[in-house]
Amino acid sequence: VSQSRYVTDVQEIAALSAPSLSATPYKGVALTITVTPSGDGTSIPGKLTYTMAGKRIVGCYKKTYSGTGNSTCTWKPTAQGNREISVTFTPTNTNFTAVTSKKSFTDMVTKSKEN
């Protein structure tokens, strides 16, 4: 007896690199947060949301990602202390599930360079 098995509607998990910063964070000095989204080793379009300490970063909520290269967000620290950057990538291709990548920075957001 021959049996066939079919698997349909399998969702794959998208991939997202850890967030990286363009410079050491200083209060009041803008820098760039960069991530690279992908799915199954290929680039796929979608939306990215960047948060800092659980709050949306202005201008970086549901940013459109074309499916190629990196995604960036400009952030200007407004406070001192420990922070966690969190980026969530939600692919527009429903064959892929959303993924979140985080990075903690301990005592890196310090007083402004000018102080």
C-alpha positions in Angstrom: 0.0 0.0 0.0 1.4 3.3 -1.0 0.7 6.4 1.0 1.4 10.0 0.1 1.8 12.8 2.6 1.5 16.4 1.7 2.5 19.3 3.9 0.8 22.6 3.0 0.8 26.1 4.5 4.1 25.7 6.3 5.4 28.9 7.7 9.1 29.6 7.9 10.6 32.0 10.5 12.1 35.1 9.0 15.6 36.0 10.1 16.9 39.3 11.5 20.4 40.3 12.4 21.1 41.8 15.8 20.8 45.6 15.9 24.1 47.4 15.5 24.8 51.1 16.3 26.8 53.5 14.2 28.5 55.0 17.3 28.6 54.9 21.0 25.3 56.4 22.3 25.5 59.8 23.9 22.5 61.7 25.3 21.2 64.1 22.6 23.5 62.9 19.8 21.8 61.1 16.9 23.1 57.7 15.7 21.9 55.0 13.3 20.6 51.6 14.3 21.0 49.0 11.5 19.5 45.5 11.0 19.4 43.1 8.1 16.2 41.1 7.6 15.9 37.9 5.5 13.9 34.8 5.0 15.2 31.4 4.2 18.5 32.9 3.1 16.8 35.3 0.7 15.6 38.9 1.1 11.9 39.4 1.5 10.0 42.7 1.9 8.1 43.7 5.0 7.7 46.2 7.8 10.1 46.9 10.7 9.4 48.4 14.1 12.2 49.7 16.2 11.7 50.2 20.0 14.0 51.5 22.7 13.2 50.3 26.3 9.8 49.1 25.1 8.8 52.5 23.5 8.5 53.1 19.7 11.3 55.2 18.2 9.8 58.2 16.4 9.9 57.7 12.6 10.8 54.0 12.9 7.4 52.4 13.4 6.3 50.0 10.7 9.1 51.2 8.4 8.8 49.7 4.9 11.6 47.3 3.9 12.0 46.7 0.2 13.5 43.3 0.6 17.1 44.1 -0.2 20.0 45.4 1.9 19.9 46.8 5.4 17.2 48.7 7.3 18.1 51.7 9.3 16.6 53.9 12.0 17.9 57.2 13.4 17.7 57.4 17.1 18.7 60.3 19.5 19.1 59.1 23.1 17.1 61.3 25.5 18.1 59.8 28.8 21.1 58.1 30.5 21.2 54.5 31.7 20.8 50.9 30.5 18.8 50.4 27.3 17.5 47.6 25.2 17.0 48.0 21.4 14.3 45.8 20.0 13.5 45.4 16.3 10.6 43.4 14.9 10.5 42.4 11.3 7.1 41.4 9.9 7.4 40.0 6.3 4.6 40.8 3.8 5.0 37.2 2.5 2.6 35.2 4.7 4.8 32.1 4.3 7.2 33.7 6.8 6.4 34.6 10.5 7.6 37.7 12.2 10.9 37.8 14.1 12.3 40.1 16.8 16.0 40.8 17.5 17.2 42.6 20.6 20.4 44.1 21.9 21.1 45.4 25.4 23.5 48.2 26.1 24.7 48.5 29.6 25.7 51.9 30.8 26.5 53.1 27.3 24.0 55.9 27.2 26.0 58.4 29.2 26.1 62.2 29.5 26.5 64.1 26.3 30.0 64.5 24.9 29.7 68.2 25.6 29.3 67.7 29.4 
